[in-house]
Amino acid sequence: MQKFSVDDRGYYGDFGGAYIPEILYGCVTELQRKYLEIMESKSFQKEFHALLRDYVGRPSPLYHSGQLSERYGCKIYLKREDLNHTGAHKINNTIGQILIAQRMGKTRIIAETGAGQHGVATATVCALMQMPCTVYMGKTDVERQAPNVKKMEMLGATVVPVTSGNMTLKDATNEAIRDWCSHPEDTYYIIGSTIGPHPYPDMVARLQSVIGKEIKAQLMEKEGRDYPDYLIACVGGGSNAGGTIYDFIDNKKVKIVLAEAGGKGINSGYSAATIQLGTVGVLHGCKTLLMQTEDGQITEPYSISAGLDYPGIGPVHAFLASVKRAQVLAINDDEAIDAAFELTRKDGIIPALESAHALAALGKIDFKPSDVVVLTLSGRGDKDMETYINVRMG
Protein backbone atom coordinates (compact mmCIF):
# COMPACT_ATOMS: atom_id res chain seq x y z
CA MET A 1 0.00 0.00 0.00
CA GLN A 2 1.29 3.46 -0.92
CA LYS A 3 2.59 5.39 2.10
CA PHE A 4 1.90 9.14 1.92
CA SER A 5 3.28 10.31 5.26
CA VAL A 6 6.83 11.39 6.00
CA ASP A 7 9.46 8.73 6.74
CA ASP A 8 12.07 8.72 9.52
CA ARG A 9 14.58 10.61 7.35
CA GLY A 10 12.10 13.35 6.52
CA TYR A 11 11.25 12.19 3.00
CA TYR A 12 7.96 11.86 1.15
CA GLY A 13 9.00 9.39 -1.53
CA ASP A 14 11.95 11.08 -3.23
CA PHE A 15 11.12 14.56 -1.88
CA GLY A 16 12.09 16.25 1.40
CA GLY A 17 15.11 15.65 3.62
CA ALA A 18 17.29 18.20 5.38
CA TYR A 19 19.95 19.94 3.27
CA ILE A 20 21.48 22.43 5.69
CA PRO A 21 24.73 24.30 6.28
CA GLU A 22 26.92 22.78 8.99
CA ILE A 23 26.35 25.71 11.33
CA LEU A 24 22.62 24.88 11.50
CA TYR A 25 23.09 21.14 11.92
CA GLY A 26 22.82 21.33 15.71
CA CYS A 27 19.56 23.30 15.88
CA VAL A 28 17.86 21.36 13.09
CA THR A 29 18.78 17.94 14.53
CA GLU A 30 17.65 19.13 17.99
CA LEU A 31 14.30 20.13 16.46
CA GLN A 32 14.06 16.77 14.66
CA ARG A 33 14.69 15.00 17.94
CA LYS A 34 12.25 17.01 20.05
CA TYR A 35 9.36 18.24 17.89
CA LEU A 36 7.09 15.17 18.15
CA GLU A 37 7.81 14.66 21.85
CA ILE A 38 6.90 18.32 22.51
CA MET A 39 3.84 18.36 20.24
CA GLU A 40 2.42 15.15 21.68
CA SER A 41 2.92 16.22 25.30
CA LYS A 42 -0.17 16.96 27.38
CA SER A 43 1.03 20.45 28.34
CA PHE A 44 1.59 21.46 24.69
CA GLN A 45 -1.74 20.05 23.53
CA LYS A 46 -3.62 21.77 26.35
CA GLU A 47 -1.99 25.19 25.73
CA PHE A 48 -2.15 24.93 21.92
CA HIS A 49 -5.84 24.02 21.80
CA ALA A 50 -6.80 26.58 24.45
CA LEU A 51 -5.15 29.33 22.39
CA LEU A 52 -6.73 28.08 19.15
CA ARG A 53 -10.14 28.25 20.82
CA ASP A 54 -9.87 31.42 22.92
CA TYR A 55 -7.36 33.51 20.96
CA VAL A 56 -7.69 32.42 17.33
CA GLY A 57 -11.44 31.78 17.47
CA ARG A 58 -11.54 28.15 16.37
CA PRO A 59 -13.28 26.10 15.20
CA SER A 60 -13.64 28.11 12.00
CA PRO A 61 -17.08 27.65 10.39
CA LEU A 62 -17.84 25.27 7.54
CA TYR A 63 -20.17 27.38 5.40
CA HIS A 64 -22.48 25.87 2.77
CA SER A 65 -22.51 28.24 -0.22
CA GLY A 66 -25.85 27.92 -1.93
CA GLN A 67 -24.84 30.01 -4.93
CA LEU A 68 -21.57 28.12 -5.59
CA SER A 69 -23.40 24.81 -5.16
CA GLU A 70 -26.05 25.81 -7.66
CA ARG A 71 -23.54 27.13 -10.16
CA TYR A 72 -21.29 24.05 -10.13
CA GLY A 73 -23.99 21.41 -9.65
CA CYS A 74 -22.86 19.84 -6.37
CA LYS A 75 -22.75 20.66 -2.64
CA ILE A 76 -19.95 23.12 -1.88
CA TYR A 77 -18.74 24.05 1.58
CA LEU A 78 -16.16 26.74 2.36
CA LYS A 79 -13.84 26.16 5.32
CA ARG A 80 -13.64 29.70 6.67
CA GLU A 81 -9.98 30.14 7.67
CA ASP A 82 -10.46 33.79 6.66
CA LEU A 83 -12.36 34.26 9.94
CA ASN A 84 -9.37 33.36 12.15
CA HIS A 85 -7.63 36.07 14.18
CA THR A 86 -5.18 37.85 11.78
CA GLY A 87 -7.31 36.83 8.78
CA ALA A 88 -5.77 33.56 7.58
CA HIS A 89 -4.76 30.00 8.45
CA LYS A 90 -1.20 31.13 9.23
CA ILE A 91 -1.91 31.76 12.93
CA ASN A 92 -2.53 28.02 13.58
CA ASN A 93 1.11 27.31 12.74
CA THR A 94 2.73 30.31 14.44
CA ILE A 95 1.02 29.61 17.75
CA GLY A 96 2.20 26.00 17.64
CA GLN A 97 5.76 26.89 16.67
CA ILE A 98 6.22 29.63 19.27
CA LEU A 99 5.12 27.15 21.95
CA ILE A 100 7.75 24.72 20.62
CA ALA A 101 10.38 27.52 20.59
CA GLN A 102 9.62 28.34 24.23
CA ARG A 103 9.90 24.71 25.25
CA MET A 104 13.30 24.53 23.50
CA GLY A 105 14.58 27.57 25.41
CA LYS A 106 14.83 29.89 22.39
CA THR A 107 14.55 33.62 23.12
CA ARG A 108 14.37 35.28 19.68
CA ILE A 109 12.06 34.62 16.70
CA ILE A 110 12.70 35.20 12.99
CA ALA A 111 10.39 34.59 10.04
CA GLU A 112 10.04 35.17 6.32
CA THR A 113 6.87 36.39 4.63
CA GLY A 114 5.53 37.01 1.12
CA ALA A 115 1.94 38.24 1.31
CA GLY A 116 2.60 39.35 4.86
CA GLN A 117 0.02 37.05 6.47
CA HIS A 118 2.66 34.76 7.98
CA GLY A 119 4.64 37.82 9.09
CA VAL A 120 1.58 39.28 10.80
CA ALA A 121 0.77 35.93 12.41
CA THR A 122 4.36 35.60 13.67
CA ALA A 123 4.47 39.19 14.96
CA THR A 124 1.11 38.56 16.67
CA VAL A 125 2.27 35.50 18.62
CA CYS A 126 5.56 37.23 19.48
CA ALA A 127 3.57 40.13 20.97
CA LEU A 128 1.40 37.62 22.82
CA MET A 129 4.44 35.81 24.24
CA GLN A 130 6.59 38.96 24.57
CA MET A 131 9.44 37.65 22.40
CA PRO A 132 11.55 39.79 20.02
CA CYS A 133 10.67 39.25 16.36
CA THR A 134 12.41 40.01 13.06
CA VAL A 135 10.53 39.43 9.80
CA TYR A 136 12.27 39.32 6.42
CA MET A 137 10.17 40.47 3.47
CA GLY A 138 11.12 41.17 -0.13
CA LYS A 139 11.08 44.87 -0.99
CA THR A 140 8.58 44.18 -3.82
CA ASP A 141 6.21 42.58 -1.32
CA VAL A 142 6.79 45.35 1.25
CA GLU A 143 5.44 47.77 -1.37
CA ARG A 144 2.45 45.70 -2.52
CA GLN A 145 1.47 44.58 1.00
CA ALA A 146 1.93 47.89 2.87
CA PRO A 147 -0.99 47.41 5.34
CA ASN A 148 0.51 44.13 6.58
CA VAL A 149 3.92 45.78 7.03
CA LYS A 150 2.32 48.46 9.21
CA LYS A 151 0.51 45.79 11.23
CA MET A 152 3.78 43.92 11.88
CA GLU A 153 5.48 47.12 12.99
CA MET A 154 2.55 48.07 15.22
CA LEU A 155 2.81 44.61 16.81
CA GLY A 156 6.46 45.34 17.65
CA ALA A 157 8.25 43.35 14.96
CA THR A 158 11.25 44.59 13.02
CA VAL A 159 10.50 44.26 9.28
CA VAL A 160 13.61 43.97 7.12
CA PRO A 161 13.04 44.78 3.40
CA VAL A 162 15.17 42.45 1.25
CA THR A 163 16.65 44.00 -1.89
CA SER A 164 18.42 40.99 -3.44
CA GLY A 165 17.11 38.96 -6.41
CA ASN A 166 13.51 39.62 -7.38
CA MET A 167 12.91 41.05 -3.88
CA THR A 168 10.09 38.56 -3.12
CA LEU A 169 9.53 35.46 -0.95
CA LYS A 170 12.52 33.41 -2.15
CA ASP A 171 14.88 36.27 -1.35
CA ALA A 172 13.27 36.91 2.05
CA THR A 173 13.76 33.21 2.88
CA ASN A 174 17.44 33.43 1.85
CA GLU A 175 17.96 36.34 4.26
CA ALA A 176 16.11 34.62 7.11
CA ILE A 177 18.37 31.57 6.71
CA ARG A 178 21.46 33.83 6.77
CA ASP A 179 20.23 35.38 10.02
CA TRP A 180 19.62 31.91 11.48
CA CYS A 181 23.16 30.85 10.54
CA SER A 182 24.49 33.90 12.41
CA HIS A 183 22.43 33.25 15.59
CA PRO A 184 21.87 29.48 15.85
CA GLU A 185 21.96 29.28 19.65
CA ASP A 186 19.16 31.62 20.74
CA THR A 187 17.09 32.02 17.56
CA TYR A 188 14.10 29.98 16.43
CA TYR A 189 13.04 30.28 12.78
CA ILE A 190 9.25 30.03 12.37
CA ILE A 191 8.87 28.81 8.78
CA GLY A 192 5.47 29.70 7.39
CA SER A 193 4.78 26.80 5.08
CA THR A 194 5.38 23.10 4.45
CA ILE A 195 8.85 23.85 3.10
CA GLY A 196 12.36 23.90 4.52
CA PRO A 197 14.48 21.13 6.06
CA HIS A 198 12.88 18.24 7.91
CA PRO A 199 11.06 18.43 10.33
CA TYR A 200 9.46 21.73 9.18
CA PRO A 201 7.23 20.33 6.39
CA ASP A 202 5.82 17.66 8.70
CA MET A 203 5.62 19.95 11.74
CA VAL A 204 3.74 22.69 9.86
CA ALA A 205 1.33 20.17 8.29
CA ARG A 206 0.65 18.66 11.74
CA LEU A 207 -0.02 22.09 13.28
CA GLN A 208 -2.31 23.03 10.38
CA SER A 209 -4.08 19.64 10.49
CA VAL A 210 -6.56 21.23 12.91
CA ILE A 211 -8.26 22.42 9.67
CA GLY A 212 -8.87 18.88 8.41
CA LYS A 213 -9.83 17.55 11.84
CA GLU A 214 -12.53 20.21 12.13
CA ILE A 215 -13.74 19.46 8.59
CA LYS A 216 -14.23 15.82 9.62
CA ALA A 217 -16.32 16.72 12.68
CA GLN A 218 -18.30 19.42 10.86
CA LEU A 219 -19.10 17.16 7.88
CA MET A 220 -20.29 14.44 10.23
CA GLU A 221 -22.70 16.95 11.74
CA LYS A 222 -23.88 18.38 8.39
CA GLU A 223 -23.67 15.37 6.05
CA GLY A 224 -23.64 12.32 8.32
CA ARG A 225 -20.18 11.27 7.12
CA ASP A 226 -16.73 12.49 8.06
CA TYR A 227 -15.16 12.92 4.61
CA PRO A 228 -15.93 14.89 1.42
CA ASP A 229 -15.70 13.67 -2.16
CA TYR A 230 -13.36 16.55 -3.00
CA LEU A 231 -10.93 18.68 -1.01
CA ILE A 232 -9.75 21.83 -2.80
CA ALA A 233 -7.04 24.25 -1.66
CA CYS A 234 -4.60 26.72 -3.14
CA VAL A 235 -0.93 25.78 -2.93
CA GLY A 236 2.19 27.95 -2.86
CA GLY A 237 4.49 26.48 -0.23
CA GLY A 238 1.48 24.43 0.81
CA SER A 239 0.56 24.93 4.47
CA ASN A 240 -3.21 25.44 4.17
CA ALA A 241 -3.38 22.57 1.68
CA GLY A 242 -1.18 20.40 3.90
CA GLY A 243 -3.43 20.99 6.91
CA THR A 244 -6.63 20.50 4.91
CA ILE A 245 -5.64 17.11 3.51
CA TYR A 246 -3.55 15.75 6.42
CA ASP A 247 -6.25 13.54 7.92
CA PHE A 248 -7.71 12.49 4.55
CA ILE A 249 -4.55 11.58 2.68
CA ASP A 250 -4.99 7.82 3.04
CA ASN A 251 -8.72 7.87 2.26
CA LYS A 252 -8.91 7.07 -1.45
CA LYS A 253 -12.58 8.15 -1.54
CA VAL A 254 -11.39 11.75 -1.14
CA LYS A 255 -10.13 13.42 -4.30
CA ILE A 256 -7.49 16.10 -3.65
CA VAL A 257 -7.33 19.13 -5.96
CA LEU A 258 -4.58 21.72 -5.55
CA ALA A 259 -4.67 25.10 -7.29
CA GLU A 260 -1.29 26.67 -8.04
CA ALA A 261 -0.54 30.07 -9.52
CA GLY A 262 -0.48 30.02 -13.32
CA GLY A 263 0.32 33.75 -13.44
CA LYS A 264 -0.12 35.02 -17.00
CA GLY A 265 -0.16 31.44 -18.31
CA ILE A 266 2.16 28.51 -17.71
CA ASN A 267 3.93 29.05 -21.04
CA SER A 268 4.10 32.85 -20.74
CA GLY A 269 7.35 33.09 -18.78
CA TYR A 270 5.30 34.77 -16.01
CA SER A 271 4.07 31.93 -13.83
CA ALA A 272 4.49 30.27 -10.44
CA ALA A 273 3.07 26.87 -11.49
CA THR A 274 5.88 24.93 -9.85
CA ILE A 275 4.33 21.47 -10.14
CA GLN A 276 3.58 21.96 -13.85
CA LEU A 277 6.89 23.62 -14.70
CA GLY A 278 9.30 22.46 -12.00
CA THR A 279 12.15 19.94 -12.02
CA VAL A 280 13.79 18.22 -9.05
CA GLY A 281 16.31 20.26 -7.08
CA VAL A 282 17.25 21.50 -3.63
CA LEU A 283 16.20 24.88 -2.23
CA HIS A 284 15.91 26.25 1.31
CA GLY A 285 16.80 22.95 2.93
CA CYS A 286 14.72 20.36 1.08
CA LYS A 287 14.63 18.40 -2.16
CA THR A 288 11.51 19.25 -4.14
CA LEU A 289 10.24 20.53 -7.48
CA LEU A 290 11.72 23.91 -8.40
CA MET A 291 11.38 26.44 -11.17
CA GLN A 292 14.95 26.47 -12.46
CA THR A 293 17.12 26.58 -15.57
CA GLU A 294 18.83 23.49 -16.99
CA ASP A 295 21.98 24.35 -15.03
CA GLY A 296 20.07 24.71 -11.74
CA GLN A 297 19.65 28.49 -11.47
CA ILE A 298 16.33 29.42 -9.87
CA THR A 299 14.03 31.23 -12.29
CA GLU A 300 11.89 34.00 -10.83
CA PRO A 301 8.26 32.98 -10.35
CA TYR A 302 5.42 35.38 -11.02
CA SER A 303 1.89 35.58 -9.61
CA ILE A 304 -0.53 38.40 -8.96
CA SER A 305 -0.72 36.83 -5.49
CA ALA A 306 2.24 37.59 -3.22
CA GLY A 307 1.62 34.41 -1.23
CA LEU A 308 1.94 32.06 -4.22
CA ASP A 309 5.00 33.36 -6.07
CA TYR A 310 7.50 30.92 -4.55
CA PRO A 311 9.73 28.96 -6.97
CA GLY A 312 9.34 25.69 -5.04
CA ILE A 313 6.59 23.60 -3.48
CA GLY A 314 6.28 21.67 -0.23
CA PRO A 315 7.83 18.21 -0.67
CA VAL A 316 4.60 16.49 0.39
CA HIS A 317 2.74 18.19 -2.47
CA ALA A 318 5.51 17.39 -4.97
CA PHE A 319 5.19 13.75 -3.93
CA LEU A 320 1.37 13.65 -4.02
CA ALA A 321 1.41 15.15 -7.51
CA SER A 322 4.13 12.73 -8.71
CA VAL A 323 2.15 9.66 -7.62
CA LYS A 324 -1.15 11.17 -8.89
CA ARG A 325 -2.70 11.28 -5.41
CA ALA A 326 -3.41 14.98 -5.99
CA GLN A 327 -4.66 16.69 -9.12
CA VAL A 328 -2.90 20.03 -9.63
CA LEU A 329 -4.48 22.82 -11.67
CA ALA A 330 -2.71 26.00 -12.75
CA ILE A 331 -4.98 29.02 -12.30
CA ASN A 332 -4.18 32.22 -14.19
CA ASP A 333 -4.33 35.69 -12.64
CA ASP A 334 -7.49 36.70 -14.48
CA GLU A 335 -9.30 33.48 -13.49
CA ALA A 336 -8.43 34.11 -9.83
CA ILE A 337 -9.61 37.74 -10.02
CA ASP A 338 -12.90 36.65 -11.63
CA ALA A 339 -13.45 34.03 -8.90
CA ALA A 340 -12.71 36.59 -6.16
CA PHE A 341 -15.27 39.05 -7.52
CA GLU A 342 -17.84 36.31 -8.00
CA LEU A 343 -17.61 35.22 -4.34
CA THR A 344 -17.63 38.81 -3.17
CA ARG A 345 -20.70 39.83 -5.19
CA LYS A 346 -22.70 36.64 -4.60
CA ASP A 347 -21.73 35.55 -1.08
CA GLY A 348 -20.51 38.79 0.48
CA ILE A 349 -17.08 37.27 1.22
CA ILE A 350 -13.94 39.01 -0.06
CA PRO A 351 -11.30 36.25 -0.33
CA ALA A 352 -7.54 36.56 -0.32
CA LEU A 353 -6.02 36.34 -3.79
CA GLU A 354 -4.45 33.02 -2.80
CA SER A 355 -7.85 31.56 -1.90
CA ALA A 356 -9.31 32.94 -5.13
CA HIS A 357 -7.07 30.50 -7.03
CA ALA A 358 -8.80 27.60 -5.26
CA LEU A 359 -12.21 29.10 -6.04
CA ALA A 360 -11.29 29.33 -9.73
CA ALA A 361 -10.49 25.61 -9.78
CA LEU A 362 -14.19 24.83 -9.26
CA GLY A 363 -14.93 25.62 -12.90
CA LYS A 364 -12.33 23.10 -14.13
CA ILE A 365 -13.78 20.03 -12.40
CA ASP A 366 -16.67 17.86 -13.61
CA PHE A 367 -18.74 17.37 -10.45
CA LYS A 368 -21.64 14.98 -9.93
CA PRO A 369 -24.81 16.31 -8.20
CA SER A 370 -24.15 14.01 -5.21
CA ASP A 371 -20.59 15.29 -4.66
CA VAL A 372 -19.74 16.96 -1.37
CA VAL A 373 -16.92 19.46 -1.91
CA VAL A 374 -14.90 21.28 0.76
CA LEU A 375 -12.79 24.23 -0.34
CA THR A 376 -10.44 25.86 2.17
CA LEU A 377 -10.80 29.62 2.06
CA SER A 378 -7.31 30.20 3.42
CA GLY A 379 -7.52 33.94 4.05
CA ARG A 380 -9.48 37.15 3.65
CA GLY A 381 -8.92 39.82 1.06
CA ASP A 382 -8.16 42.91 3.19
CA LYS A 383 -4.47 42.73 2.27
CA ASP A 384 -5.31 42.48 -1.47
CA MET A 385 -7.71 45.40 -1.75
CA GLU A 386 -5.22 47.58 -3.59
CA THR A 387 -4.70 44.87 -6.22
CA TYR A 388 -8.43 44.31 -6.60
CA ILE A 389 -9.02 48.05 -6.97
CA ASN A 390 -6.19 48.56 -9.47
CA VAL A 391 -7.10 45.54 -11.61
CA ARG A 392 -10.87 45.81 -11.70
CA MET A 393 -12.11 49.01 -10.07
CA GLY A 394 -9.40 51.61 -10.74
C-alpha positions in Angstrom: 0.0 0.0 0.0 1.3 3.5 -0.9 2.6 5.4 2.1 1.9 9.1 1.9 3.3 10.3 5.3 6.8 11.4 6.0 9.5 8.7 6.7 12.1 8.7 9.5 14.6 10.6 7.3 12.1 13.3 6.5 11.2 12.2 3.0 8.0 11.9 1.1 9.0 9.4 -1.5 11.9 11.1 -3.2 11.1 14.6 -1.9 12.1 16.3 1.4 15.1 15.7 3.6 17.3 18.2 5.4 19.9 19.9 3.3 21.5 22.4 5.7 24.7 24.3 6.3 26.9 22.8 9.0 26.3 25.7 11.3 22.6 24.9 11.5 23.1 21.1 11.9 22.8 21.3 15.7 19.6 23.3 15.9 17.9 21.4 13.1 18.8 17.9 14.5 17.7 19.1 18.0 14.3 20.1 16.5 14.1 16.8 14.7 14.7 15.0 17.9 12.2 17.0 20.0 9.4 18.2 17.9 7.1 15.2 18.2 7.8 14.7 21.8 6.9 18.3 22.5 3.8 18.4 20.2 2.4 15.1 21.7 2.9 16.2 25.3 -0.2 17.0 27.4 1.0 20.5 28.3 1.6 21.5 24.7 -1.7 20.1 23.5 -3.6 21.8 26.3 -2.0 25.2 25.7 -2.2 24.9 21.9 -5.8 24.0 21.8 -6.8 26.6 24.5 -5.1 29.3 22.4 -6.7 28.1 19.2 -10.1 28.2 20.8 -9.9 31.4 22.9 -7.4 33.5 21.0 -7.7 32.4 17.3 -11.4 31.8 17.5 -11.5 28.2 16.4 -13.3 26.1 15.2 -13.6 28.1 12.0 -17.1 27.7 10.4 -17.8 25.3 7.5 -20.2 27.4 5.4 -22.5 25.9 2.8 -22.5 28.2 -0.2 -25.8 27.9 -1.9 -24.8 30.0 -4.9 -21.6 28.1 -5.6 -23.4 24.8 -5.2 -26.0 25.8 -7.7 -23.5 27.1 -10.2 -21.3 24.1 -10.1 -24.0 21.4 -9.6 -22.9 19.8 -6.4 -22.8 20.7 -2.6 -19.9 23.1 -1.9 -18.7 24.1 1.6 -16.2 26.7 2.4 -13.8 26.2 5.3 -13.6 29.7 6.7 -10.0 30.1 7.7 -10.5 33.8 6.7 -12.4 34.3 9.9 -9.4 33.4 12.1 -7.6 36.1 14.2 -5.2 37.9 11.8 -7.3 36.8 8.8 -5.8 33.6 7.6 -4.8 30.0 8.4 -1.2 31.1 9.2 -1.9 31.8 12.9 -2.5 28.0 13.6 1.1 27.3 12.7 2.7 30.3 14.4 1.0 29.6 17.8 2.2 26.0 17.6 5.8 26.9 16.7 6.2 29.6 19.3 5.1 27.1 22.0 7.7 24.7 20.6 10.4 27.5 20.6 9.6 28.3 24.2 9.9 24.7 25.3 13.3 24.5 23.5 14.6 27.6 25.4 14.8 29.9 22.4 14.6 33.6 23.1 14.4 35.3 19.7 12.1 34.6 16.7 12.7 35.2 13.0 10.4 34.6 10.0 10.0 35.2 6.3 6.9 36.4 4.6 5.5 37.0 1.1 1.9 38.2 1.3 2.6 39.3 4.9 0.0 37.1 6.5 2.7 34.8 8.0 4.6 37.8 9.1 1.6 39.3 10.8 0.8 35.9 12.4 4.4 35.6 13.7 4.5 39.2 15.0 1.1 38.6 16.7 2.3 35.5 18.6 5.6 37.2 19.5 3.6 40.1 21.0 1.4 37.6 22.8 4.4 35.8 24.2 6.6 39.0 24.6 9.4 37.6 22.4 11.5 39.8 20.0 10.7 39.2 16.4 12.4 40.0 13.1 10.5 39.4 9.8 12.3 39.3 6.4 10.2 40.5 3.5 11.1 41.2 -0.1 11.1 44.9 -1.0 8.6 44.2 -3.8 6.2 42.6 -1.3 6.8 45.3 1.2 5.4 47.8 -1.4 2.5 45.7 -2.5 1.5 44.6 1.0 1.9 47.9 2.9 -1.0 47.4 5.3 0.5 44.1 6.6 3.9 45.8 7.0 2.3 48.5 9.2 0.5 45.8 11.2 3.8 43.9 11.9 5.5 47.1 13.0 2.6 48.1 15.2 2.8 44.6 16.8 6.5 45.3 17.7 8.2 43.3 15.0 11.3 44.6 13.0 10.5 44.3 9.3 13.6 44.0 7.1 13.0 44.8 3.4 15.2 42.5 1.2 16.7 44.0 -1.9 18.4 41.0 -3.4 17.1 39.0 -6.4 13.5 39.6 -7.4 12.9 41.1 -3.9 10.1 38.6 -3.1 9.5 35.5 -0.9 12.5 33.4 -2.1 14.9 36.3 -1.3 13.3 36.9 2.0 13.8 33.2 2.9 17.4 33.4 1.9 18.0 36.3 4.3 16.1 34.6 7.1 18.4 31.6 6.7 21.5 33.8 6.8 20.2 35.4 10.0 19.6 31.9 11.5 23.2 30.8 10.5 24.5 33.9 12.4 22.4 33.3 15.6 21.9 29.5 15.8 22.0 29.3 19.7 19.2 31.6 20.7 17.1 32.0 17.6 14.1 30.0 16.4 13.0 30.3 12.8 9.3 30.0 12.4 8.9 28.8 8.8 5.5 29.7 7.4 4.8 26.8 5.1 5.4 23.1 4.4 8.9 23.9 3.1 12.4 23.9 4.5 14.5 21.1 6.1 12.9 18.2 7.9 11.1 18.4 10.3 9.5 21.7 9.2 7.2 20.3 6.4 5.8 17.7 8.7 5.6 19.9 11.7 3.7 22.7 9.9 1.3 20.2 8.3 0.6 18.7 11.7 0.0 22.1 13.3 -2.3 23.0 10.4 -4.1 19.6 10.5 -6.6 21.2 12.9 -8.3 22.4 9.7 -8.9 18.9 8.4 -9.8 17.5 11.8 -12.5 20.2 12.1 -13.7 19.5 8.6 -14.2 15.8 9.6 -16.3 16.7 12.7 -18.3 19.4 10.9 -19.1 17.2 7.9 -20.3 14.4 10.2 -22.7 17.0 11.7 -23.9 18.4 8.4 -23.7 15.4 6.0 -23.6 12.3 8.3 -20.2 11.3 7.1 -16.7 12.5 8.1 -15.2 12.9 4.6 -15.9 14.9 1.4 -15.7 13.7 -2.2 -13.4 16.6 -3.0 -10.9 18.7 -1.0 -9.7 21.8 -2.8 -7.0 24.2 -1.7 -4.6 26.7 -3.1 -0.9 25.8 -2.9 2.2 27.9 -2.9 4.5 26.5 -0.2 1.5 24.4 0.8 0.6 24.9 4.5 -3.2 25.4 4.2 -3.4 22.6 1.7 -1.2 20.4 3.9 -3.4 21.0 6.9 -6.6 20.5 4.9 -5.6 17.1 3.5 -3.5 15.8 6.4 -6.3 13.5 7.9 -7.7 12.5 4.6 -4.6 11.6 2.7 -5.0 7.8 3.0 -8.7 7.9 2.3 -8.9 7.1 -1.5 -12.6 8.1 -1.5 -11.4 11.8 -1.1 -10.1 13.4 -4.3 -7.5 16.1 -3.7 -7.3 19.1 -6.0 -4.6 21.7 -5.5 -4.7 25.1 -7.3 -1.3 26.7 -8.0 -0.5 30.1 -9.5 -0.5 30.0 -13.3 0.3 33.7 -13.4 -0.1 35.0 -17.0 -0.2 31.4 -18.3 2.2 28.5 -17.7 3.9 29.0 -21.0 4.1 32.9 -20.7 7.3 33.1 -18.8 5.3 34.8 -16.0 4.1 31.9 -13.8 4.5 30.3 -10.4 3.1 26.9 -11.5 5.9 24.9 -9.9 4.3 21.5 -10.1 3.6 22.0 -13.8 6.9 23.6 -14.7 9.3 22.5 -12.0 12.1 19.9 -12.0 13.8 18.2 -9.1 16.3 20.3 -7.1 17.3 21.5 -3.6 16.2 24.9 -2.2 15.9 26.2 1.3 16.8 22.9 2.9 14.7 20.4 1.1 14.6 18.4 -2.2 11.5 19.2 -4.1 10.2 20.5 -7.5 11.7 23.9 -8.4 11.4 26.4 -11.2 14.9 26.5 -12.5 17.1 26.6 -15.6 18.8 23.5 -17.0 22.0 24.3 -15.0 20.1 24.7 -11.7 19.7 28.5 -11.5 16.3 29.4 -9.9 14.0 31.2 -12.3 11.9 34.0 -10.8 8.3 33.0 -10.3 5.4 35.4 -11.0 1.9 35.6 -9.6 -0.5 38.4 -9.0 -0.7 36.8 -5.5 2.2 37.6 -3.2 1.6 34.4 -1.2 1.9 32.1 -4.2 5.0 33.4 -6.1 7.5 30.9 -4.6 9.7 29.0 -7.0 9.3 25.7 -5.0 6.6 23.6 -3.5 6.3 21.7 -0.2 7.8 18.2 -0.7 4.6 16.5 0.4 2.7 18.2 -2.5 5.5 17.4 -5.0 5.2 13.8 -3.9 1.4 13.7 -4.0 1.4 15.1 -7.5 4.1 12.7 -8.7 2.1 9.7 -7.6 -1.1 11.2 -8.9 -2.7 11.3 -5.4 -3.4 15.0 -6.0 -4.7 16.7 -9.1 -2.9 20.0 -9.6 -4.5 22.8 -11.7 -2.7 26.0 -12.8 -5.0 29.0 -12.3 -4.2 32.2 -14.2 -4.3 35.7 -12.6 -7.5 36.7 -14.5 -9.3 33.5 -13.5 -8.4 34.1 -9.8 -9.6 37.7 -10.0 -12.9 36.7 -11.6 -13.4 34.0 -8.9 -12.7 36.6 -6.2 -15.3 39.1 -7.5 -17.8 36.3 -8.0 -17.6 35.2 -4.3 -17.6 38.8 -3.2 -20.7 39.8 -5.2 -22.7 36.6 -4.6 -21.7 35.6 -1.1 -20.5 38.8 0.5 -17.1 37.3 1.2 -13.9 39.0 -0.1 -11.3 36.3 -0.3 -7.5 36.6 -0.3 -6.0 36.3 -3.8 -4.4 33.0 -2.8 -7.9 31.6 -1.9 -9.3 32.9 -5.1 -7.1 30.5 -7.0 -8.8 27.6 -5.3 -12.2 29.1 -6.0 -11.3 29.3 -9.7 -10.5 25.6 -9.8 -14.2 24.8 -9.3 -14.9 25.6 -12.9 -12.3 23.1 -14.1 -13.8 20.0 -12.4 -16.7 17.9 -13.6 -18.7 17.4 -10.4 -21.6 15.0 -9.9 -24.8 16.3 -8.2 -24.1 14.0 -5.2 -20.6 15.3 -4.7 -19.7 17.0 -1.4 -16.9 19.5 -1.9 -14.9 21.3 0.8 -12.8 24.2 -0.3 -10.4 25.9 2.2 -10.8 29.6 2.1 -7.3 30.2 3.4 -7.5 33.9 4.1 -9.5 37.1 3.7 -8.9 39.8 1.1 -8.2 42.9 3.2 -4.5 42.7 2.3 -5.3 42.5 -1.5 -7.7 45.4 -1.8 -5.2 47.6 -3.6 -4.7 44.9 -6.2 -8.4 44.3 -6.6 -9.0 48.0 -7.0 -6.2 48.6 -9.5 -7.1 45.5 -11.6 -10.9 45.8 -11.7 -12.1 49.0 -10.1 -9.4 51.6 -10.7 
